Amino acid sequence: LWLPEFVGSDILHTPPTEVVTEIRQGYSPSTVEGVTYRGQVWGFPTEVNTYLLISNKQLLKEAGIEKPPATWDELRALAPKATRKEGGKVVQIGFLLIKGWDSGVVHPWTALLWSNNGEYVAKDYSRVLFNEPPGIETLELELDLIKSGAADLGFTMDDFVAGKVAMTIMANWWGAALRKGLPGGIDNVLVTPIPANAARGGRSTTLQYNWLWGVDKSSQNRDLAWKFITWLNTPRDGGSSPMGIFLTTGLNAIPARTSDQQAHAARLGDSFVKPFVESLRSSRTEPIIPGAQEIKTVLQKQIEAAWFGQKSAREALDTAAQEANRILAEKRR
């Protein structure tokens, strides 16, 4: 997300050719893209996260829902069934829209946008595209969930953990909270692909983001630093790299390196984590564009304005696009 700023500020040292080759060969294309800016790989990917549809099995069963929605039409039809009232008060909802947090708002929305054959930004970074018809339809889908009562903006992520929400779109790192706090634990969770809009010919696509190990350009020990980072991320005796061991045992995270995922298949193979690992085959990296954080914050605020009835979907996204394009133009100077 901040890679363009680091590169633009001339902070990072360009990796040696052999390091770039190792990265391109050892990681999935989408993960390599996540550490690439303007055609240059800048470091070793570390932890990787994706977003998927997370459901409470018990609440789906009680609502008579046999399986989580795979399409937008199914999401619209099924989510309201899991909303429940007591004494006129909503005590349980079918779908959680996460508010007040930029990634919680924008990442799920972007996954739905891509699953609607939409695009976030032009390939040359000249302008954003999220306010085109696929983007408007994506925000209108979320507004439909609010209007139907499936989503209630008074509910939070804590309510999902408390067993009061049937479905939401979230990342794999949330698993620790679900294992600890959700009634029924992780066995009460079902993880499935992002619903796609079949009407537009969309295919389920999710967003991934990852971190990277890079080297400071001003370091007096750049060569040694690259040797150390390479050692840290290189498999030992055909097994895991030291970084893979740390990520899976110390952080309970998904390592980005493909061979590390294979070496730790047992740990990464439970019913919660495995779908996230599998989603890496078809995921797309969070857009690596100049001013990405600023643009994400702008988009979050406008999406929330639409959620709260202050703007239409088109008005909100056009406003966000106008400001985002200003940011992109400013970064090009």
C-alpha positions as CSV (number, residue, x, y, z in Angstrom):
1,L,0.0,0.0,0.0
2,W,2.8,2.4,0.9
3,L,5.3,1.0,-1.6
4,P,4.9,3.9,-4.1
5,E,5.7,6.4,-1.4
6,F,8.8,4.5,-0.4
7,V,9.9,4.2,-4.0
8,G,9.1,7.8,-4.7
9,S,11.1,9.0,-1.7
10,D,14.1,6.9,-2.9
11,I,14.2,5.0,0.3
12,L,14.5,1.4,-0.9
13,H,17.6,-0.3,-2.4
14,T,16.9,-2.1,-5.7
15,P,17.2,-5.9,-5.0
16,P,20.0,-7.8,-6.8
17,T,19.0,-9.7,-9.9
18,E,19.3,-13.1,-8.2
19,V,17.0,-12.0,-5.4
20,V,14.4,-10.8,-7.9
21,T,14.7,-14.2,-9.8
22,E,14.2,-16.1,-6.5
23,I,11.1,-14.1,-5.6
24,R,9.5,-14.5,-9.0
25,Q,10.1,-18.3,-8.9
26,G,9.1,-18.9,-5.3
27,Y,5.8,-16.9,-5.0
28,S,2.5,-16.8,-6.7
29,P,2.0,-14.1,-9.5
30,S,-0.4,-12.1,-7.4
31,T,1.9,-12.1,-4.4
32,V,4.8,-11.0,-6.5
33,E,2.6,-8.2,-7.9
34,G,2.0,-7.1,-4.3
35,V,5.8,-6.3,-3.9
36,T,6.1,-4.8,-7.4
37,Y,5.8,-1.2,-8.4
38,R,6.3,0.2,-11.9
39,G,7.7,-3.2,-13.0
40,Q,10.4,-3.5,-10.3
41,V,10.3,-6.1,-7.5
42,W,11.3,-4.4,-4.2
43,G,11.6,-7.2,-1.7
44,F,10.6,-10.6,-0.3
45,P,6.9,-11.0,0.5
46,T,6.2,-12.1,4.0
47,E,2.7,-12.6,5.5
48,V,-0.3,-12.7,3.1
49,N,-4.0,-12.1,3.8
50,T,-7.1,-12.5,1.7
51,Y,-10.8,-11.8,2.3
52,L,-13.6,-14.4,2.0
53,L,-17.2,-14.8,3.1
54,I,-17.3,-16.0,6.7
55,S,-20.5,-17.5,8.0
56,N,-21.9,-18.7,11.3
57,K,-23.0,-22.2,10.6
58,Q,-25.5,-22.4,13.5
59,L,-27.2,-19.1,12.5
60,L,-27.5,-20.2,8.9
61,K,-29.0,-23.5,9.9
62,E,-31.6,-21.8,12.2
63,A,-32.6,-19.5,9.3
64,G,-33.1,-22.5,7.0
65,I,-30.1,-21.6,4.8
66,E,-28.5,-24.8,3.5
67,K,-25.3,-23.1,2.2
68,P,-23.8,-19.7,2.1
69,P,-24.6,-17.5,-1.0
70,A,-22.4,-17.9,-4.0
71,T,-24.0,-15.1,-6.1
72,W,-25.3,-11.6,-5.5
73,D,-28.9,-12.7,-6.0
74,E,-28.5,-15.4,-3.4
75,L,-26.9,-13.0,-1.0
76,R,-29.8,-10.5,-1.4
77,A,-32.3,-13.4,-1.0
78,L,-30.7,-15.3,1.9
79,A,-29.2,-12.6,4.2
80,P,-32.5,-11.1,5.3
81,K,-33.7,-14.6,6.4
82,A,-31.0,-14.6,9.1
83,T,-32.0,-11.3,10.6
84,R,-34.1,-11.7,13.8
85,K,-36.0,-9.3,16.0
86,E,-37.3,-9.5,19.5
87,G,-39.9,-7.1,20.8
88,G,-39.4,-5.0,17.7
89,K,-35.6,-4.7,18.3
90,V,-33.1,-6.2,15.9
91,V,-31.0,-8.7,17.9
92,Q,-29.4,-10.6,15.1
93,I,-28.5,-9.7,11.5
94,G,-27.8,-11.6,8.3
95,F,-24.8,-9.7,7.0
96,L,-22.3,-7.4,8.7
97,L,-21.0,-4.3,6.9
98,I,-17.9,-3.2,8.8
99,K,-17.7,0.5,9.4
100,G,-15.3,3.0,10.8
101,W,-12.2,1.3,9.5
102,D,-10.8,2.0,6.0
103,S,-9.7,-1.6,5.1
104,G,-12.9,-3.1,6.7
105,V,-15.0,-0.9,4.4
106,V,-12.9,-0.8,1.2
107,H,-11.4,-4.3,1.0
108,P,-14.6,-6.3,1.1
109,W,-16.2,-3.7,-1.3
110,T,-13.3,-4.1,-3.7
111,A,-13.5,-7.9,-3.7
112,L,-17.2,-7.6,-4.6
113,L,-16.3,-5.0,-7.3
114,W,-13.8,-7.4,-8.9
115,S,-16.4,-10.2,-8.6
116,N,-18.7,-7.9,-10.7
117,N,-16.2,-7.5,-13.5
118,G,-15.3,-4.1,-12.3
119,E,-11.9,-2.4,-11.9
120,Y,-10.5,-0.1,-9.2
121,V,-8.0,1.9,-11.2
122,A,-6.7,2.2,-14.7
123,K,-3.6,0.1,-15.5
124,D,-1.5,3.2,-16.0
125,Y,-2.7,4.7,-12.7
126,S,-4.0,7.7,-14.6
127,R,-7.5,7.6,-13.1
128,V,-9.7,5.4,-10.9
129,L,-12.5,3.3,-12.4
130,F,-14.4,2.4,-9.3
131,N,-17.2,4.9,-10.0
132,E,-18.1,3.2,-13.3
133,P,-21.3,1.0,-13.5
134,P,-19.8,-2.1,-11.9
135,G,-18.7,0.0,-8.9
136,I,-22.1,1.7,-8.6
137,E,-23.8,-1.7,-8.7
138,T,-21.5,-3.0,-6.0
139,L,-22.3,-0.2,-3.6
140,E,-26.0,-0.6,-4.5
141,L,-25.8,-4.2,-3.5
142,E,-24.6,-3.1,0.0
143,L,-27.4,-0.5,0.1
144,D,-29.9,-3.3,-0.8
145,L,-28.7,-5.3,2.2
146,I,-29.3,-2.3,4.4
147,K,-32.8,-1.6,3.0
148,S,-33.9,-5.2,3.4
149,G,-32.8,-5.3,7.0
150,A,-30.1,-7.9,6.3
151,A,-27.5,-5.4,7.4
152,D,-27.7,-3.0,10.3
153,L,-25.0,-0.4,10.8
154,G,-25.5,-0.6,14.6
155,F,-23.7,-4.0,14.6
156,T,-20.0,-4.4,14.8
157,M,-17.3,-7.1,14.4
158,D,-17.7,-7.8,18.1
159,D,-21.3,-8.8,17.5
160,F,-20.2,-11.4,15.0
161,V,-17.8,-12.9,17.6
162,A,-20.7,-12.8,20.1
163,G,-22.8,-15.0,17.7
164,K,-25.2,-12.2,16.6
165,V,-24.3,-12.0,12.9
166,A,-24.7,-14.7,10.3
167,M,-22.3,-13.6,7.6
168,T,-19.6,-11.0,6.8
169,I,-16.6,-10.6,4.5
170,M,-13.3,-10.5,6.4
171,A,-9.6,-11.6,6.3
172,N,-8.0,-14.7,7.6
173,W,-6.1,-13.0,10.5
174,W,-9.5,-12.6,12.2
175,G,-9.5,-16.3,12.9
176,A,-7.8,-15.9,16.3
177,A,-10.7,-13.9,17.6
178,L,-13.2,-16.4,16.3
179,R,-11.4,-19.3,17.8
180,K,-11.4,-17.7,21.2
181,G,-14.7,-15.9,21.4
182,L,-17.4,-17.3,18.9
183,P,-20.0,-19.6,20.4
184,G,-19.0,-23.0,19.1
185,G,-15.6,-21.8,18.2
186,I,-14.0,-22.2,14.8
187,D,-16.0,-25.4,14.1
188,N,-19.0,-23.1,13.9
189,V,-17.5,-21.1,11.1
190,L,-17.8,-21.8,7.3
191,V,-15.5,-20.0,4.9
192,T,-16.5,-19.7,1.3
193,P,-15.7,-17.6,-1.8
194,I,-16.8,-14.0,-2.4
195,P,-20.3,-14.0,-4.0
196,A,-20.1,-13.0,-7.7
197,N,-22.6,-11.2,-9.8
198,A,-23.7,-13.9,-12.3
199,A,-25.8,-11.3,-14.1
200,R,-22.7,-9.5,-15.3
201,G,-20.7,-12.7,-15.8
202,G,-18.6,-12.0,-12.8
203,R,-16.3,-14.7,-11.3
204,S,-15.5,-14.9,-7.6
205,T,-12.4,-12.8,-7.0
206,T,-10.9,-11.7,-3.8
207,L,-8.4,-9.1,-2.6
208,Q,-5.1,-10.0,-1.1
209,Y,-2.4,-7.9,0.6
210,N,1.0,-8.7,1.9
211,W,4.0,-7.2,3.5
212,L,7.6,-7.3,2.3
213,W,11.2,-7.4,3.5
214,G,13.3,-4.6,1.8
215,V,16.6,-2.9,2.3
216,D,17.3,0.7,3.1
217,K,19.1,2.4,0.3
218,S,21.2,4.4,2.7
219,S,22.4,1.3,4.6
220,Q,26.2,0.7,4.6
221,N,25.6,-3.0,4.7
222,R,23.2,-3.5,1.9
223,D,24.8,-6.7,0.5
224,L,24.8,-8.3,3.9
225,A,21.2,-7.3,4.5
226,W,20.1,-8.9,1.2
227,K,22.1,-12.1,2.1
228,F,20.4,-12.2,5.5
229,I,16.9,-11.6,4.1
230,T,17.5,-14.2,1.4
231,W,18.5,-16.7,4.1
232,L,15.5,-15.8,6.2
233,N,13.1,-16.6,3.3
234,T,14.9,-19.6,1.7
235,P,13.6,-23.2,2.3
236,R,15.9,-25.5,4.4
237,D,16.5,-29.0,3.1
238,G,13.4,-28.9,0.9
239,G,11.2,-27.8,3.8
240,S,10.2,-24.5,5.3
241,S,12.1,-21.3,5.4
242,P,12.9,-19.7,8.8
243,M,10.3,-17.0,8.0
244,G,7.7,-19.7,7.2
245,I,8.3,-21.3,10.6
246,F,7.9,-17.9,12.4
247,L,4.8,-16.9,10.5
248,T,2.9,-20.2,11.1
249,T,4.0,-20.8,14.7
250,G,4.7,-17.4,16.1
251,L,2.0,-15.3,14.4
252,N,-0.5,-18.0,13.2
253,A,-0.3,-16.3,9.8
254,I,-0.2,-17.5,6.2
255,P,3.3,-17.4,4.7
256,A,3.5,-15.9,1.2
257,R,6.1,-18.4,-0.1
258,T,4.4,-21.3,-2.0
259,S,6.9,-23.9,-0.6
260,D,6.2,-22.6,3.0
261,Q,2.5,-23.1,2.4
262,Q,3.2,-26.7,1.3
263,A,5.6,-27.4,4.2
264,H,3.1,-26.2,6.7
265,A,0.1,-27.8,5.0
266,A,-1.0,-29.5,8.2
267,R,-1.1,-26.3,10.2
268,L,-2.7,-24.4,7.3
269,G,-5.1,-27.1,6.4
270,D,-7.9,-26.7,9.0
271,S,-11.4,-25.8,7.8
272,F,-10.9,-22.1,8.5
273,V,-7.5,-21.4,7.1
274,K,-7.4,-23.8,4.1
275,P,-10.0,-21.8,2.0
276,F,-7.9,-18.6,2.4
277,V,-4.8,-20.4,1.2
278,E,-6.7,-21.8,-1.7
279,S,-8.0,-18.4,-2.6
280,L,-4.5,-17.2,-3.3
281,R,-4.7,-19.1,-6.6
282,S,-7.3,-16.6,-7.9
283,S,-6.8,-13.5,-5.7
284,R,-5.7,-10.1,-6.9
285,T,-3.4,-7.8,-4.9
286,E,-4.6,-4.6,-3.4
287,P,-4.0,-1.8,-5.9
288,I,-0.4,-0.5,-5.6
289,I,-0.9,3.0,-6.7
290,P,0.5,6.5,-5.6
291,G,-1.6,7.9,-2.8
292,A,-3.2,4.6,-2.1
293,Q,-3.8,5.2,1.6
294,E,-5.3,8.6,0.9
295,I,-7.6,7.3,-1.8
296,K,-8.7,4.4,0.4
297,T,-9.7,6.8,3.2
298,V,-11.6,9.0,0.7
299,L,-13.4,6.0,-0.7
300,Q,-14.2,4.7,2.8
301,K,-15.8,8.0,3.9
302,Q,-18.0,8.2,0.7
303,I,-19.1,4.6,0.9
304,E,-20.1,5.2,4.5
305,A,-22.0,8.3,3.4
306,A,-24.0,6.2,1.1
307,W,-24.6,3.5,3.8
308,F,-26.0,6.2,6.1
309,G,-28.3,7.6,3.4
310,Q,-26.5,10.9,2.9
311,K,-25.7,10.2,-0.8
312,S,-26.8,7.9,-3.6
313,A,-24.3,5.2,-4.7
314,R,-23.5,7.2,-7.8
315,E,-23.0,10.5,-5.9
316,A,-20.8,8.9,-3.3
317,L,-18.5,7.2,-5.8
318,D,-18.3,10.2,-8.2
319,T,-17.2,12.3,-5.2
320,A,-14.6,9.8,-4.2
321,A,-13.4,9.4,-7.8
322,Q,-13.0,13.2,-8.2
323,E,-10.8,13.4,-5.1
324,A,-8.9,10.2,-5.9
325,N,-8.1,11.5,-9.4
326,R,-6.9,14.8,-7.9
327,I,-4.5,12.7,-5.6
328,L,-3.3,10.7,-8.6
329,A,-2.6,13.8,-10.6
330,E,-0.8,15.4,-7.7
331,K,1.4,12.4,-7.3
332,R,2.4,12.4,-11.0
333,R,3.9,15.9,-10.7
